[in-house]
Amino acid sequence: MSGAKFHPSWPYFLLTAVLGLVPVLNNKYPAQFYPALSPWWIEVIAVFGGVVTAFMGFSRGWALLGHFSRAKSLVRETISKRSRPETQDSEGSNNAGRMISRLIRNSDEDLREIAPDFTPSSLRRLARYSPELVKEIETEEDAQIRLGVVGAYLGEIACRNFGWKWKFLADPALGRFSYLVSVVQKEGAELDPFFLAGDLLMGRKAVLKQIC
């Protein structure tokens, strides 16, 4: 999956720390470090460079936090817009089943970073990778796509390992994402894997225990 790319801020803070060592090294070992420049100029350059790199680090960190906040808001909005109709027509259910089956088949590509194998242990890999999925969310459609990918994977893990079975449902108002109201069921209990996917994308990793 591809989407928005954000450079991490930690390299800038690391460079700031390195620049902070420059005057110290020059004062302690003037013959070995920067012998052609006066200590005053070295300190000016180091301080100015440190201020610039620190500013860049904070700017990128703030931008990333802002993006995460907007992305999680889009996920919440997408979850809240779902509505299960009182009656289900067979065509809608069949289409939902086909879409979820396609997402499951495409997991090798859509979630290749976690080496998807539909085992319970892969849930931990998915939880660790979820922040990267959030980084890719810029629009409501992005949120729907990620919810579909993650929710289908969670639901299929429940079915393959813990005896749950898919119940394919459709919300026509969601268009091509109508399958996002589908659930898995077991012995009278019902689980909404797409709701769990939303919780996971919003950082609530404990919800994965509900699948087991």
N, C-alpha and C positions, 0 to 999 in steps of 0.2 A: 504494500500500500504506500502511496506517496501523498504528500500534501505540504503544508507549511513547514519550512525549515528554520530552526532557531539555533544560533550559535550559543554555546554555553558561556557563562560569565566568568567561570573560575580561571581560565587562562589569563584574563586581564588582572585578576587579583594576584595571581602568581607572579606575573610580570611586575606588578606594583611592589611586591615583597622583594623581588630581585633588585629593582631600582633602589629600594631603600637600603640595600646592602652596599651599593656602590660607594657612597661617601665614606662608610665605615672602612671598607677595604682600602680605599685610596689613602685615608689618613693613617691606617696602620702599616700599610706596605706601599708607600709612595713610589718607591723605585720600581716595583713590579707592576703596579696598576696605574695606567694613564700617566706615565712620566712626562708626556709632552704637554699636558694641560695643567693649568693652575687648579688647586683644590677648590677655589671659589667657583670657577666655571663648572667643574664636575658636580658640585653640590647643586648649582642652579639647574643644570641639565637633568640631574637625577630627580630633584624635587618636582620640576615641571613635568617630566615624563611620568612620574608616579601619580601626580594629580590627574593627568590626562587618562592614563590607563585605569585608574580607580573610577573615574567618571564613566568611562566606557563600560566597565564592569557593572556598575550600579545601573546604568541605562539599559543594558541588555537584560540584567536580572529583573528590572522593573517591567520591561516589555514582556518578558516571559510570564511573569506573574499575572499581568493584565490579560495576556492571551489565555492562560489557564482559566481565569475567572470567566471570561466571555465564553470559552468553549464549554465549561461546565454549566453555564446558564443555558446554552443551546441544548445541551443534553437534557436538562430538567424540563425545558419547554417541550421538547420532542416527546418525552415520556408522558407529560401531562396532556398532550393533545390526542393521545390514543383513546379510542372508545370502541368497546366491543358491542356490535349490534345485537339486539335481542334475538334476531333470527339470522341464521347463516344459510346462504345458498351454496349449493355444491360446487358451482363454478368458482366462487371466491375461495372456498376452502381448498379446492384442487390447485388453484393458482398459488395460494400461500404455501402449500406443500411442495410445489415445484420450485418456488423461489428459495425456500429453506434448504431443500435438497441440493440446489445449485451452490448455495453458500457453503454447505458442508463439504461438497466436492472441491470447492475452490479454497478451502482452508489452507492447503499446502502452499498456496501462493499468497493469499491475503494475510496469513499469520506466519509466514515462513520464518520470521525472526525467533519464534518460540519453539520451532520444530514441532508443529502440532501432531500429536498422535492419539488424541482423545482419551488420555489416561488421567486419573486423578492428579498425578504428579505434575502434569502440564498446567494445572490451575495456578500453581506457584509461579511458573514461568510467565503465564499470562498476566498475573497480578503485577509482577515486576515490570512487564512491558507496557502496561496500560498507560503510564504517563506519556509514552511515545505516541500512542494512538490519540491521546487528547491533544497533543501538539498539532496533529493533522486536521483538527476541526476548526474551520473558519466560517462555515455557513450551516444553516439548518439541514441541508442535504448531507453535508459531511457528517453531522451528528447522526442522522438516520442510517447512513452507510455503516458507520462504526458500530452503532447499536445492533444493526443486523448481523454483522460479522461476528461480534463478540457474543451476542445472544444466541445465535444459531450454534456456536461452538459450545457454549455452556449447556444448552439444552441437549445437544447430542452426547456430551459427556455424561449427563444424568441418565440418558436412555441406555447408553452402552455399558455403563458400569453399575448403576444403582436401580435398575428396573423401572424407570419412568418411561412413559410413552408420549409421543407428540400428539397433540390435538391441534390440527391446523385450522386457524381462524383468520378472518380478514376484516379489516376496517376500510371500506371503499373510499372514505374521505382521505386516506393516506396515499391514494394513488398506487404507484409501483412499490411503495413500502407498506402496503396493506397487511402483510404478514407479521408486522411488529406486534400484533395482539395475540399471536399464537402462544400456547402454553404447553407444559408437559404435565402429565397426570400419573398418579400411582395410588391405588387402593383408596380412592375417594379424595385423596389430597391433590392439590393443584399448585403448580409452581410457575411463575412468570419469568422465564430466562432473560427476556429483554429488559424487564425492570431490574433484575440483578445485574445485567450488563451496564445499565445506567448507573447503579450504585458503584460498581467497580470502576467505571470511568471517572466517577467523582471522588475516588480515593477510599471508598468504604470496602476494604478487602475482606473483612470478616464475613460478608454476605456469602462468600463462596462455600462456607460450611453448610449452608442450607441445601446445597445440591447433594451432599453425601447422605 
